[in-house]
Amino acid sequence: MTTVSFMVMLPLLLHIGITMVMKNIVVQSIDQVPYDVWVFPGIILLIASVSTFSLIYRDLFDLRIHKKSFIPITLAPYGKTHLVIGFLVTSIIESLVYVIVAMGVLTVLLPEPLNWSAYFIVPLFTLLYTFLLGNLIITFSVLTDRISTYLSITIFMFLFILFATGVLVEFDFYPKTIGTLLSYFPLSMILSDLRGILFFNRVEWGPIMIPVATALGWTWLNGYMLKRKLKQ
Amino acid sequence: MEASITLKKVGKLVGDKTILASLTFGVERGSLVAIIGDNEAGKSMLLKVISGIEYQEFGHVFINGLDSQKRRLEVLSSIGFVPHEIDLDPWLTLEENIRFMGMMYGIDIEMVNTRMIQLARELHIIPYLKSMVQDISPGIVKKGMILRALIHDPDILIMDEPTAFMDAESYRHTWDLLLRLRGEKTILYVSQSLKEVEEAHDRILVLEDGRIALDGSLDKLLGSTFEFHQFQIEFEELSDDLFKQLSKLPKVKNPSRIGHSIHFYGRERNVFFEVLNAATAAIMKDVSVKKLGLQDLMDAKFAKDGIH
C-alpha cells in the first residue's frame, strides 16, 4: 500500500514542485514546445532515477554491506556478470512499473494529450535509461562500503541528473562549453533523443547506440569489479 | 576412499598477514570432519576458501576432483555453505528465503517444496516457515540456514558453528539430521564447542596459526599427543621419598605434586593399580581417574609440549 501511494504521490509532487513552477519561468522550449509538455519525459526519467536508486540499494548494497543473503547469492552457480544482469533486469522491470503509473498520473495533468505512440516510446527509453543508470549505481554500490558515503554519492548523482542532464531546462540555457560537455553525457543523450522522437519525429541513432554500447561494456565491467571486490 | 575435498599447498593472506599457511590435506567422501582451533587460527577462512566465498592466494582447492577456481560454476552446485552469522533476508519469510535460493540453483519449484517440507519436518521448523525471519529466534533461523544450504542437495555441506544460538532440543534435532546425512554427504564444520566435536566427528583437524597442528580421530589425537588418562591421588601425608618412588614407576608420565596430592598421566588404567600397590603403606584420602578429552588437548601447555 505504501509503495502504491508513493508511486502516485511522486509524479504529483514533481508536477507541483517542478512543472507548475518552471512553466511560469520558461513557458516554452526554444523549439516552441509548451514547457509542461517538454518537461514530461524529463519528469518520467527522474522518477525512473528515484526508483532505480532505491531498488539497487535494496537488492545489492543493503544485502552486501549488512551481510543479508548476498554471499549465498554469489555462491549460486552464476558468473558475476550474470548476477549484475539480474540486478539490472529487476530494477528495470520495477522502474517500468513506476514509470507506467507516473505516465498515467501525469497524462491527466497535461494541458494537451500526448500522441499514443509516446506510451510505447517513453517506456522503451526508460528501459535504456535505467540500463545505463543502473550500471552507474551498481558501480558505486560495489565500490562503497559505508552508508554515509553511499548516501553522499547518491545525493550528488541525483542533483547531477536533475540539473545537468537536461531534465529541467535545455542545454542552450547553459554556458556554451558546459552545455556542450553535458550534452555528451550518455544519460543526457537518451533524454535528448527521446524528446527529439516525441516532439519532432526525429530519430538519431548515435545518441541511442552510444548509451547502449556504454551500458553493455559497463555491465561487463561491473561483473569484473564485483568479482574483484568479493575476491571470488 | 575417494577424496571429496583436496587442498594442495593452499595459502591465504589478508593484507600482509598469513591466515592459511600452505595447507595440504584431503577429506574423504561422506566423512564428518570437525575443525577446531583458537580464535584467529584460520578456521573460518579455511571454510570460506573451500566453499568458494574467497579465493586463496596460493595453491589449489579441488572439489570432487575439479579445480575450484578454474571450474567454479560446476563446483558451486556441489557445495552448501552455512556461515556463522545469520544472513537470511529479514524482510522475507523463512520459506521465501529458502525458495529463492532453490530457484537460484535452478531447482524445480516442486522439488524445492518437497525437500523443504521434508527437511523442515526433520529440523522441527514447519511452524516457522511462513514467519518473517526478523520475527524468529536466532536458533530457529540457524536451522533455516542449514535447510537453505541443503535445498539444492549438495554433495558437500560446510558449516561454521552449525548449532550456534540453539537450545538443547534444536541442537539434538540438528545433529539427528546431520548424522543421518553422514556417509551420504561430506560434512565439514567448525565449532568452538569441544563437547559437540567430541560427540560428532570421523576426524578432527586442529588448526593453529593457519597450519594443521593435529589431524585424526579423537582417540588418535589423544594417543599420539599424550596419554589417555589423568590420575590424582590425595594422601594424608605425601613424603618426598614416596613422591619420588611413585614418579619413578615406568608407566607413570608427567608426575606433579600439589600439596599432598600426586597428579600423573598413564595410557592404561592398570598404571593406577601399580601406583596404588606401591603406595599401600601411605594413607590415602581420595583418588580420581579422568579420561582426557579435547579440552585437555586444546590446553595450550599440553598441545604444545605434550607429556614427556
Contacts between the chains, C-beta under 8 A, distances in Angstrom:
chain1	res1	chain2	res2	distance
A	63	B	89	7.1
A	67	B	85	6.2
A	67	B	87	5.3
A	68	B	87	5.9
A	68	B	88	7.1
A	68	B	89	5.2
A	68	B	90	6.7
A	69	B	87	5.6
A	69	B	88	5.9
A	69	B	89	4.6
A	69	B	97	6.7
A	69	B	100	7.8
A	69	B	101	7.9
A	70	B	87	7.6
A	71	B	53	5.9
A	71	B	81	7.9
A	71	B	83	6.7
A	71	B	87	6.3
A	72	B	81	7.3
A	72	B	87	6.6
A	72	B	101	5.8
A	72	B	104	7.8
A	72	B	148	7.0
A	73	B	101	8.0
A	73	B	104	6.4
A	74	B	53	7.6
A	75	B	51	6.8
A	75	B	52	6.2
A	75	B	53	6.8
A	75	B	76	5.8
A	75	B	79	7.2
A	75	B	81	6.0
A	76	B	76	6.8
A	76	B	101	7.2
A	76	B	104	3.8
A	76	B	105	5.8
A	77	B	73	4.6
A	77	B	74	7.5
A	77	B	76	4.4
A	77	B	77	5.0
A	77	B	105	6.8
A	77	B	106	7.7
A	78	B	73	7.3
A	78	B	104	7.6
A	79	B	73	7.0
A	230	B	53	7.8
A	230	B	54	7.6
A	231	B	54	4.7
A	231	B	55	5.7
A	232	B	52	6.5
A	232	B	53	6.9
A	232	B	54	6.8
A	232	B	55	6.2
A	232	B	72	7.7
